[in-house]
Amino acid sequence: MEKQNIDFIKNFNPVWFATILGFGGIAMASVLITQIFDVAWLRR
């Protein structure tokens, strides 16, 4: 089991990390745009 976890981390593709980070940035930017420019269609 331990060997399998080490292999997963060792072979982890950084693209997955960048994708999650990018989607979080898009979400935070859309909230900021809503607050600054009062964009109605982005409000809840």
PQR file with spaces between the fields and no chain letter, atoms N, CA, C, O and H, PARSE charges and radii, in Angstrom:
ATOM       1  N    MET     1       0.823   -1.199    0.000 -0.4000 1.5000
ATOM       2  CA   MET     1       0.000    0.000    0.000 -0.0000 2.0000
ATOM       3  C    MET     1       0.865    1.260    0.000  0.5500 1.7000
ATOM       4  O    MET     1       0.591    2.202   -0.744 -0.5500 1.4000
ATOM       5  N    GLU     2       1.901    1.279    0.825 -0.4000 1.5000
ATOM       6  CA   GLU     2       2.777    2.447    0.911 -0.0000 2.0000
ATOM       7  C    GLU     2       3.489    2.698   -0.420  0.5500 1.7000
ATOM       8  O    GLU     2       3.657    3.844   -0.836 -0.5500 1.4000
ATOM       9  H    GLU     2       2.124    0.514    1.429  0.4000 1.0000
ATOM      10  N    LYS     3       3.901    1.627   -1.075 -0.4000 1.5000
ATOM      11  CA   LYS     3       4.584    1.750   -2.369 -0.0000 2.0000
ATOM      12  C    LYS     3       3.664    2.382   -3.402  0.5500 1.7000
ATOM      13  O    LYS     3       4.104    3.189   -4.220 -0.5500 1.4000
ATOM      14  H    LYS     3       3.765    0.695   -0.736  0.4000 1.0000
ATOM      15  N    GLN     4       2.395    2.019   -3.365 -0.4000 1.5000
ATOM      16  CA   GLN     4       1.428    2.552   -4.316 -0.0000 2.0000
ATOM      17  C    GLN     4       1.236    4.069   -4.106  0.5500 1.7000
ATOM      18  O    GLN     4       1.147    4.818   -5.079 -0.5500 1.4000
ATOM      19  H    GLN     4       2.037    1.364   -2.700  0.4000 1.0000
ATOM      20  N    ASN     5       1.174    4.515   -2.858 -0.4000 1.5000
ATOM      21  CA   ASN     5       1.029    5.944   -2.569 -0.0000 2.0000
ATOM      22  C    ASN     5       2.241    6.733   -3.035  0.5500 1.7000
ATOM      23  O    ASN     5       2.090    7.830   -3.574 -0.5500 1.4000
ATOM      24  H    ASN     5       1.247    3.907   -2.068  0.4000 1.0000
ATOM      25  N    ILE     6       3.413    6.209   -2.843 -0.4000 1.5000
ATOM      26  CA   ILE     6       4.634    6.889   -3.267 -0.0000 2.0000
ATOM      27  C    ILE     6       4.673    6.998   -4.787  0.5500 1.7000
ATOM      28  O    ILE     6       5.071    8.030   -5.329 -0.5500 1.4000
ATOM      29  H    ILE     6       3.535    5.319   -2.406  0.4000 1.0000
ATOM      30  N    ASP     7       4.262    5.936   -5.471 -0.4000 1.5000
ATOM      31  CA   ASP     7       4.244    5.977   -6.932 -0.0000 2.0000
ATOM      32  C    ASP     7       3.245    7.007   -7.451  0.5500 1.7000
ATOM      33  O    ASP     7       3.510    7.690   -8.440 -0.5500 1.4000
ATOM      34  H    ASP     7       3.939    5.098   -5.030  0.4000 1.0000
ATOM      35  N    PHE     8       2.102    7.117   -6.787 -0.4000 1.5000
ATOM      36  CA   PHE     8       1.101    8.093   -7.218 -0.0000 2.0000
ATOM      37  C    PHE     8       1.647    9.513   -7.094  0.5500 1.7000
ATOM      38  O    PHE     8       1.507   10.319   -8.014 -0.5500 1.4000
ATOM      39  H    PHE     8       1.887    6.561   -5.984  0.4000 1.0000
ATOM      40  N    ILE     9       2.259    9.810   -5.976 -0.4000 1.5000
ATOM      41  CA   ILE     9       2.803   11.150   -5.766 -0.0000 2.0000
ATOM      42  C    ILE     9       3.980   11.406   -6.704  0.5500 1.7000
ATOM      43  O    ILE     9       4.139   12.509   -7.228 -0.5500 1.4000
ATOM      44  H    ILE     9       2.373    9.155   -5.229  0.4000 1.0000
ATOM      45  N    LYS    10       4.784   10.402   -6.905 -0.4000 1.5000
ATOM      46  CA   LYS    10       5.952   10.538   -7.767 -0.0000 2.0000
ATOM      47  C    LYS    10       5.545   10.795   -9.223  0.5500 1.7000
ATOM      48  O    LYS    10       6.214   11.543   -9.936 -0.5500 1.4000
ATOM      49  H    LYS    10       4.655    9.506   -6.480  0.4000 1.0000
ATOM      50  N    ASN    11       4.465   10.183   -9.651 -0.4000 1.5000
ATOM      51  CA   ASN    11       4.020   10.309  -11.043 -0.0000 2.0000
ATOM      52  C    ASN    11       2.888   11.317  -11.220  0.5500 1.7000
ATOM      53  O    ASN    11       2.267   11.371  -12.281 -0.5500 1.4000
ATOM      54  H    ASN    11       3.921    9.576   -9.072  0.4000 1.0000
ATOM      55  N    PHE    12       2.617   12.114  -10.192 -0.4000 1.5000
ATOM      56  CA   PHE    12       1.515   13.081  -10.262 -0.0000 2.0000
ATOM      57  C    PHE    12       1.812   14.149  -11.306  0.5500 1.7000
ATOM      58  O    PHE    12       2.884   14.755  -11.307 -0.5500 1.4000
ATOM      59  H    PHE    12       3.122   12.071   -9.330  0.4000 1.0000
ATOM      60  N    ASN    13       0.856   14.368  -12.186 -0.4000 1.5000
ATOM      61  CA   ASN    13       1.034   15.348  -13.248 -0.0000 2.0000
ATOM      62  C    ASN    13       0.685   16.742  -12.716  0.5500 1.7000
ATOM      63  O    ASN    13      -0.414   16.923  -12.191 -0.5500 1.4000
ATOM      64  H    ASN    13      -0.014   13.876  -12.186  0.4000 1.0000
ATOM      65  N    PRO    14       1.572   17.726  -12.831 -0.5600 1.5000
ATOM      66  CA   PRO    14       1.311   19.068  -12.307  0.2800 2.0000
ATOM      67  C    PRO    14       0.169   19.786  -13.015  0.5500 1.7000
ATOM      68  O    PRO    14      -0.316   20.800  -12.515 -0.5500 1.4000
ATOM      69  N    VAL    15      -0.265   19.290  -14.152 -0.4000 1.5000
ATOM      70  CA   VAL    15      -1.379   19.909  -14.870 -0.0000 2.0000
ATOM      71  C    VAL    15      -2.648   19.866  -14.031  0.5500 1.7000
ATOM      72  O    VAL    15      -3.462   20.786  -14.098 -0.5500 1.4000
ATOM      73  H    VAL    15       0.130   18.466  -14.558  0.4000 1.0000
ATOM      74  N    TRP    16      -2.830   18.807  -13.238 -0.4000 1.5000
ATOM      75  CA   TRP    16      -4.019   18.718  -12.381 -0.0000 2.0000
ATOM      76  C    TRP    16      -4.007   19.820  -11.333  0.5500 1.7000
ATOM      77  O    TRP    16      -5.041   20.435  -11.075 -0.5500 1.4000
ATOM      78  H    TRP    16      -2.168   18.059  -13.183  0.4000 1.0000
ATOM      79  N    PHE    17      -2.871   20.074  -10.735 -0.4000 1.5000
ATOM      80  CA   PHE    17      -2.752   21.148   -9.752 -0.0000 2.0000
ATOM      81  C    PHE    17      -3.038   22.494  -10.406  0.5500 1.7000
ATOM      82  O    PHE    17      -3.756   23.315   -9.837 -0.5500 1.4000
ATOM      83  H    PHE    17      -2.031   19.574  -10.945  0.4000 1.0000
ATOM      84  N    ALA    18      -2.492   22.728  -11.579 -0.4000 1.5000
ATOM      85  CA   ALA    18      -2.701   23.992  -12.285 -0.0000 2.0000
ATOM      86  C    ALA    18      -4.168   24.177  -12.675  0.5500 1.7000
ATOM      87  O    ALA    18      -4.677   25.297  -12.655 -0.5500 1.4000
ATOM      88  H    ALA    18      -1.909   22.061  -12.041  0.4000 1.0000
ATOM      89  N    THR    19      -4.839   23.098  -13.025 -0.4000 1.5000
ATOM      90  CA   THR    19      -6.251   23.177  -13.401 -0.0000 2.0000
ATOM      91  C    THR    19      -7.110   23.599  -12.217  0.5500 1.7000
ATOM      92  O    THR    19      -7.950   24.490  -12.341 -0.5500 1.4000
ATOM      93  H    THR    19      -4.426   22.188  -13.042  0.4000 1.0000
ATOM      94  N    ILE    20      -6.904   22.967  -11.082 -0.4000 1.5000
ATOM      95  CA   ILE    20      -7.677   23.303   -9.880 -0.0000 2.0000
ATOM      96  C    ILE    20      -7.379   24.737   -9.452  0.5500 1.7000
ATOM      97  O    ILE    20      -8.295   25.484   -9.108 -0.5500 1.4000
ATOM      98  H    ILE    20      -6.222   22.243  -10.981  0.4000 1.0000
ATOM      99  N    LEU    21      -6.117   25.120   -9.470 -0.4000 1.5000
ATOM     100  CA   LEU    21      -5.734   26.479   -9.102 -0.0000 2.0000
ATOM     101  C    LEU    21      -6.355   27.493  -10.057  0.5500 1.7000
ATOM     102  O    LEU    21      -6.805   28.557   -9.632 -0.5500 1.4000
ATOM     103  H    LEU    21      -5.373   24.513   -9.749  0.4000 1.0000
ATOM     104  N    GLY    22      -6.376   27.164  -11.340 -0.4000 1.5000
ATOM     105  CA   GLY    22      -6.958   28.067  -12.338 -0.0000 2.0000
ATOM     106  C    GLY    22      -8.452   28.250  -12.154  0.5500 1.7000
ATOM     107  O    GLY    22      -8.955   29.371  -12.243 -0.5500 1.4000
ATOM     108  H    GLY    22      -6.010   26.300  -11.685  0.4000 1.0000
ATOM     109  N    PHE    23      -9.175   27.155  -11.896 -0.4000 1.5000
ATOM     110  CA   PHE    23     -10.617   27.269  -11.686 -0.0000 2.0000
ATOM     111  C    PHE    23     -10.931   28.082  -10.429  0.5500 1.7000
ATOM     112  O    PHE    23     -11.905   28.834  -10.408 -0.5500 1.4000
ATOM     113  H    PHE    23      -8.768   26.245  -11.824  0.4000 1.0000
ATOM     114  N    GLY    24     -10.128   27.941   -9.403 -0.4000 1.5000
ATOM     115  CA   GLY    24     -10.309   28.750   -8.202 -0.0000 2.0000
ATOM     116  C    GLY    24     -10.081   30.223   -8.490  0.5500 1.7000
ATOM     117  O    GLY    24     -10.798   31.082   -7.977 -0.5500 1.4000
ATOM     118  H    GLY    24      -9.337   27.331   -9.420  0.4000 1.0000
ATOM     119  N    GLY    25      -9.095   30.509   -9.298 -0.4000 1.5000
ATOM     120  CA   GLY    25      -8.818   31.899   -9.684 -0.0000 2.0000
ATOM     121  C    GLY    25      -9.946   32.497  -10.500  0.5500 1.7000
ATOM     122  O    GLY    25     -10.301   33.661  -10.316 -0.5500 1.4000
ATOM     123  H    GLY    25      -8.512   29.812   -9.714  0.4000 1.0000
ATOM     124  N    ILE    26     -10.511   31.709  -11.401 -0.4000 1.5000
ATOM     125  CA   ILE    26     -11.640   32.181  -12.202 -0.0000 2.0000
ATOM     126  C    ILE    26     -12.839   32.481  -11.303  0.5500 1.7000
ATOM     127  O    ILE    26     -13.515   33.493  -11.485 -0.5500 1.4000
ATOM     128  H    ILE    26     -10.223   30.764  -11.551  0.4000 1.0000
ATOM     129  N    ALA    27     -13.099   31.608  -10.341 -0.4000 1.5000
ATOM     130  CA   ALA    27     -14.221   31.819   -9.429 -0.0000 2.0000
ATOM     131  C    ALA    27     -14.024   33.091   -8.597  0.5500 1.7000
ATOM     132  O    ALA    27     -14.955   33.880   -8.438 -0.5500 1.4000
ATOM     133  H    ALA    27     -12.550   30.786  -10.193  0.4000 1.0000
ATOM     134  N    MET    28     -12.820   33.286   -8.070 -0.4000 1.5000
ATOM     135  CA   MET    28     -12.570   34.472   -7.258 -0.0000 2.0000
ATOM     136  C    MET    28     -12.608   35.739   -8.110  0.5500 1.7000
ATOM     137  O    MET    28     -13.076   36.778   -7.646 -0.5500 1.4000
ATOM     138  H    MET    28     -12.064   32.645   -8.199  0.4000 1.0000
ATOM     139  N    ALA    29     -12.128   35.667   -9.333 -0.4000 1.5000
ATOM     140  CA   ALA    29     -12.167   36.835  -10.219 -0.0000 2.0000
ATOM     141  C    ALA    29     -13.599   37.206  -10.579  0.5500 1.7000
ATOM     142  O    ALA    29     -13.924   38.390  -10.672 -0.5500 1.4000
ATOM     143  H    ALA    29     -11.748   34.822   -9.710  0.4000 1.0000
ATOM     144  N    SER    30     -14.455   36.218  -10.782 -0.4000 1.5000
ATOM     145  CA   SER    30     -15.851   36.527  -11.117 -0.0000 2.0000
ATOM     146  C    SER    30     -16.561   37.196   -9.942  0.5500 1.7000
ATOM     147  O    SER    30     -17.390   38.082  -10.149 -0.5500 1.4000
ATOM     148  H    SER    30     -14.191   35.256  -10.707  0.4000 1.0000
ATOM     149  N    VAL    31     -16.249   36.787   -8.718 -0.4000 1.5000
ATOM     150  CA   VAL    31     -16.832   37.441   -7.536 -0.0000 2.0000
ATOM     151  C    VAL    31     -16.338   38.882   -7.448  0.5500 1.7000
ATOM     152  O    VAL    31     -17.120   39.791   -7.168 -0.5500 1.4000
ATOM     153  H    VAL    31     -15.576   36.067   -8.549  0.4000 1.0000
ATOM     154  N    LEU    32     -15.069   39.091   -7.683 -0.4000 1.5000
ATOM     155  CA   LEU    32     -14.507   40.444   -7.623 -0.0000 2.0000
ATOM     156  C    LEU    32     -15.108   41.335   -8.705  0.5500 1.7000
ATOM     157  O    LEU    32     -15.425   42.495   -8.440 -0.5500 1.4000
ATOM     158  H    LEU    32     -14.434   38.353   -7.911  0.4000 1.0000
ATOM     159  N    ILE    33     -15.268   40.817   -9.911 -0.4000 1.5000
ATOM     160  CA   ILE    33     -15.872   41.586  -11.002 -0.0000 2.0000
ATOM     161  C    ILE    33     -17.298   41.970  -10.656  0.5500 1.7000
ATOM     162  O    ILE    33     -17.732   43.086  -10.942 -0.5500 1.4000
ATOM     163  H    ILE    33     -15.010   39.875  -10.126  0.4000 1.0000
ATOM     164  N    THR    34     -18.033   41.042  -10.038 -0.4000 1.5000
ATOM     165  CA   THR    34     -19.406   41.332   -9.621 -0.0000 2.0000
ATOM     166  C    THR    34     -19.439   42.466   -8.607  0.5500 1.7000
ATOM     167  O    THR    34     -20.294   43.348   -8.693 -0.5500 1.4000
ATOM     168  H    THR    34     -17.680   40.135   -9.806  0.4000 1.0000
ATOM     169  N    GLN    35     -18.531   42.453   -7.663 -0.4000 1.5000
ATOM     170  CA   GLN    35     -18.506   43.493   -6.628 -0.0000 2.0000
ATOM     171  C    GLN    35     -18.076   44.850   -7.185  0.5500 1.7000
ATOM     172  O    GLN    35     -18.618   45.881   -6.787 -0.5500 1.4000
ATOM     173  H    GLN    35     -17.836   41.737   -7.593  0.4000 1.0000
ATOM     174  N    ILE    36     -17.119   44.857   -8.089 -0.4000 1.5000
ATOM     175  CA   ILE    36     -16.592   46.127   -8.602 -0.0000 2.0000
ATOM     176  C    ILE    36     -17.540   46.752   -9.627  0.5500 1.7000
ATOM     177  O    ILE    36     -17.864   47.937   -9.535 -0.5500 1.4000
ATOM     178  H    ILE    36     -16.678   44.020   -8.412  0.4000 1.0000
ATOM     179  N    PHE    37     -17.984   45.957  -10.602 -0.4000 1.5000
ATOM     180  CA   PHE    37     -18.768   46.496  -11.712 -0.0000 2.0000
ATOM     181  C    PHE    37     -20.266   46.271  -11.576  0.5500 1.7000
ATOM     182  O    PHE    37     -21.025   46.657  -12.464 -0.5500 1.4000
ATOM     183  H    PHE    37     -17.722   44.995  -10.677  0.4000 1.0000
ATOM     184  N    ASP    38     -20.707   45.657  -10.490 -0.4000 1.5000
ATOM     185  CA   ASP    38     -22.120   45.391  -10.233 -0.0000 2.0000
ATOM     186  C    ASP    38     -22.764   44.665  -11.423  0.5500 1.7000
ATOM     187  O    ASP    38     -23.790   45.100  -11.946 -0.5500 1.4000
ATOM     188  H    ASP    38     -20.090   45.342   -9.768  0.4000 1.0000
ATOM     189  N    VAL    39     -22.157   43.575  -11.830 -0.4000 1.5000
ATOM     190  CA   VAL    39     -22.665   42.770  -12.944 -0.0000 2.0000
ATOM     191  C    VAL    39     -23.818   41.916  -12.420  0.5500 1.7000
ATOM     192  O    VAL    39     -23.627   41.051  -11.565 -0.5500 1.4000
ATOM     193  H    VAL    39     -21.323   43.222  -11.404  0.4000 1.0000
ATOM     194  N    ALA    40     -25.010   42.172  -12.943 -0.4000 1.5000
ATOM     195  CA   ALA    40     -26.225   41.535  -12.394 -0.0000 2.0000
ATOM     196  C    ALA    40     -26.265   40.026  -12.649  0.5500 1.7000
ATOM     197  O    ALA    40     -26.712   39.274  -11.783 -0.5500 1.4000
ATOM     198  H    ALA    40     -25.165   42.875  -13.638  0.4000 1.0000
ATOM     199  N    TRP    41     -25.813   39.576  -13.799 -0.4000 1.5000
ATOM     200  CA   TRP    41     -25.956   38.155  -14.129 -0.0000 2.0000
ATOM     201  C    TRP    41     -24.970   37.261  -13.376  0.5500 1.7000
ATOM     202  O    TRP    41     -25.082   36.037  -13.435 -0.5500 1.4000
ATOM     203  H    TRP    41     -25.450   40.187  -14.503  0.4000 1.0000
ATOM     204  N    LEU    42     -23.996   37.864  -12.662 -0.4000 1.5000
ATOM     205  CA   LEU    42     -23.085   37.057  -11.847 -0.0000 2.0000
ATOM     206  C    LEU    42     -23.533   36.973  -10.407  0.5500 1.7000
ATOM     207  O    LEU    42     -22.984   36.192   -9.630 -0.5500 1.4000
ATOM     208  H    LEU    42     -23.905   38.859  -12.614  0.4000 1.0000
ATOM     209  N    ARG    43     -24.539   37.779  -10.033 -0.4000 1.5000
ATOM     210  CA   ARG    43     -25.023   37.733   -8.658 -0.0000 2.0000
ATOM     211  C    ARG    43     -25.848   36.489   -8.402  0.5500 1.7000
ATOM     212  O    ARG    43     -26.413   35.916   -9.334 -0.5500 1.4000
ATOM     213  H    ARG    43     -24.985   38.414  -10.664  0.4000 1.0000
ATOM     214  N    ARG    44     -25.925   36.061   -7.137 -0.4000 1.5000
ATOM     215  CA   ARG    44     -26.747   34.906   -6.791 -0.0000 2.0000
ATOM     216  C    ARG    44     -28.193   35.246   -6.797  0.5500 1.7000
ATOM     217  O    ARG    44     -29.031   34.385   -6.526 -0.5500 1.4000
ATOM     218  H    ARG    44     -25.466   36.526   -6.381  0.4000 1.0000
